[in-house]
Amino acid sequence: MFNDPDYLRRAQYADARHLDARARLHRKYGRDDWYPWAAGQVSWSEGDRVLEVGCGPGWFWAAAADVLPARLDLTLTDLSAGMVETACARAAEAGPDWAVEGRALDATRLPFADASFDVVMACHMLYHVPDPALAIAELARVLRPGGVALVTTNGRGHLRELALIEASVWPGSAEAGAAELFGLENGLALLERAFGQVALHRHHDDLDCTDPVDVAAYLRSSPPGIDATADEACALAAEIGRAFQDGGGRLRIGKEAGAFVCAAPRRVL
């Protein structure tokens, strides 16, 4: 379901509710420096025209505002109109002198002219696109020569401990994850079809969880946990409890995330 556009628009990302349940785990137990770190991978200039595809609720702009130029021209887009509305409001508050426009659209069919942006961004969203290569080609098309594309994603081992808990209740649920569509391991090859220069920068962090309730909230925020029966919810709580017991009252969760910084866009035929 993680790359079904109708489900994503209608249910999972109609608003930020489910995403926030997952983000809370990272904010509470991780380094919480992801957005400033990601912003630091780009050399920004005053007045840059910026396109973000898959903007979500706009957390990037609020969290990274202190390291971004005072003047930016932002176009924030997402499949979900609800996300776009939230993101635009958040960005406008974070950057009083930023020009902010929002549009709900499909990442594989961008309604913008060739070479019309200085910076294009696709942060943790290409694995939601049924054909990531099409979206990447569009990012390259609308990026001006000399511009930069920031593309972030996860690796196959990201949150492996959570995947194992989930698979113990729903066997097979973790067999084909989002990273198989677009992740740190295969993203380079996909991006190099559309960009002449691609560099991968890894972000180092993990989670040291102390409350099983937070882990359960994470796993209940998306399929299959979001549709758990009463019996499945009990089984999930038991598995989480066992994991914490094995860890002496804590659960350490490894993260694998990073940013591809891309330049020299080329036309993809």
N, C-alpha and C positions, 0 to 999 in steps of 0.2 A: 504493500500500500504506500510505501514511502516515495514512490514515483508515479502514483496515480493522480493526475492533475485534478480530477473532479473531487476525489476524496480530500486532497490537500486543501483545495479552495473551500469546500463545503464544511469540512469537519475539523481536521487536525489544525489547520492554520486560518480558520475563519477569523479568529482573534488570537491574542498572545497567551491565552490561558494555559494551554498544554505546554507550549514552549517555555513558559516561565517556570513551570514545575520542574523542568529539566535544568534550566539555567540556575535555579536556586542551589542545586547540588554543587555546581561549579563555583558559584559565588561564596558559598558557605565554607567549603572545604578545600578549595584550590587557591592559587596565587591571585586570582582575580585581576590579572594584568593583560588579559588576552587582547582587548580592543586597542589600548595604547600601543602594545607590541605590534599588532598587525598594522596599525596606522604608521608606525615607524619604519615599515618596510618600503614605504613610498616617499620619494622626494617631492613634496608638495610645493606649489607656487600660489601666491595670492591670485585670486580670481579664476582658479582652475575650474573648467567645466567637468563635472563629475557625474557619472551614471552608475548607480548601484542597482544591480539586477538581483531580485530576491532580498529586498531590504529588511523583511521581517518587521518587527516593531521599532526599528531604528535605534537599537541599543548602541550600535557602533558610534553614532554621532554624539550621543550624550556622554559616553564613556571616554571617547578620544578627543573631545572638543579642545582640551587644554594643549594638545600637541598638533593641532591643525591650524591652518591659516585663518585669519580673522574674516577673510572674504572668500567665499566659495559659491559656485553656481551648481546647486545639487538637483539632480533628477532622480527621484527614488521610486523604484518600481517593484512590483510583486504580483504574483498570481492572485493574491487576496486583496480585495479593495479595503477590507478592514485593517489589514496590516499597513497598507499604504497610508491610510488616514492617520493611524497612530504614529507611524514613522515620521511623517511630515510635521506633525505637531511637536514631537520630541526634538527633531532636528532644528526646527524654528526656535524653540526655546533654548537649545544648547548654543546655537550660533546666531545671535541677534542680527548680525550683518550678512548672514548667508541668504542667498536667494534659493528658495526651496519649492520644487514642483513635484507632484506625485502622479503616477499613472499605474493602473492595474493592467497588466499585459502578460503575454506569453514570452518567455525568454528566448524562444527559438524564432520569433518573428518580431524583431524590434522595429518600431515605426520611426526610426531616426535616420538621418542622412549619413552617408559614408564619412568617416574621419571627422566626426562632430564632437568628440569628447577628448579631454586631456587625460583623464583617469577613468577607467572602467573597473567595476568591482563585482565579484560574485563570491560571496562569503558563505561557506558551508551551505551551498544550495544546488550545485550542479548534480549531485546524486539524487536530487528530486526531479530531474528532467529525464523523461524517457530516453532521449537521445542526447547526451551531454555534448557530443561533437557538434551538433547543430547550434547549440547555444554558444559554444566556444567560437565557432565561425562568426556568429553575429557580434560577439564581443570584439573580435579582431576587426570586423568590418567598420564598426562605428568608432574605433579608436584612431586618433590622428597619428601620423608618423611622428615619432619622438615622444609619444605618450606611453603610459604604463597601465598594465592590467594587474590587479591584485585578486588572486583566486585562492581561497582558503578551503581546507578540507581536513578529513581525518584519515588515519591509517587503519589497516586491518585489525591491529591489536588494541584500538581505542576502546576503553571501558570493557575490556575483555571479561573482567570479573562479574560485571553486571550481565553480560551476554550469557555467561555460564549459569548464573542463577536463573535467568529467564528460560534457558534451554532445559533446565531440570524440571520446569513446570510445563513448558510447551516444547517438547522435543522437536528439533528441526527448525525452530524459529530463528536461530542465529546462523544458519548455514550460509545464507547469501545476504550479506549486509550491504549497507549503502556504499562502503568503500570499494565494493566490487564494481560498481557503476562508475564512480569517480573518487579515487582516493590518492593518498600519498604515493602508493606503489605504482599506479597506472596513469596518474594525472600528467606526468611529464610527457609521455608519448602522445597523449591526446592534445596537449597544449602546443607541442612542437609542430603539429600540422598547421597551426594557425599563427604562430609567432616564431620569429627567427631567434629570439633570445628568451630563455626560460631558466630561472634559478629557483631552487627550493630552499626555504629556510624553515627549520623545525623549531617548534615552541616546546620547552621542557617544563612539565608540570605533572602532578598526580593529585589524587584526592585521598585524604585521610578522614574517613567518615566515622562519626561516633554515635549517630542516631539512626537506628533501623527505619524509623518512620520516613526519614528523608529519602532513603533508598527505595522504599516502597512507593513513595509519591512519584519518583522518577519513573519507575518501571510501570506504574499504572497510568502514565500520561500518554502513552502511544501503544499501538497494536504490538502484541496481542493482549497486553495487560489492561488496556483501556476498556476492553470488552470482557474482562474476567468474570466468570461465574463466582458465586459465593464459595464454592469448593476450591476453585482455582485461586481465589484471593487468599484463602486460608493456607493453601499449599505454598503460595508465594511467600507469605509472611513466615512460614516455618523454614523455608530455604534461606531466607534472609537472616533469620535468627541463628541458623546453623553456621552461616558464613561469619557472622559477628562472633559467635562463640569460638570458632576455630581461630579467629584473629585476636582472641583475648579481649573481646569487647570493642574491637575496631574493625573496619573494613577498608583496606587500602586498594584503591582502584587506579590502575595505570591509564594514562592518557597518551595518545599519539595524534598530534595536530600540527599543522604547519601552513605556510603560505608560499604559493608560487608567485613570483614576480616576473611578469612577462613584458617584453618590448619587441619592437620591430614587427608590427602586425603585417600579415600578408593575406592576400585574397585567397580564400579557400574555394576551389571549384567543385 
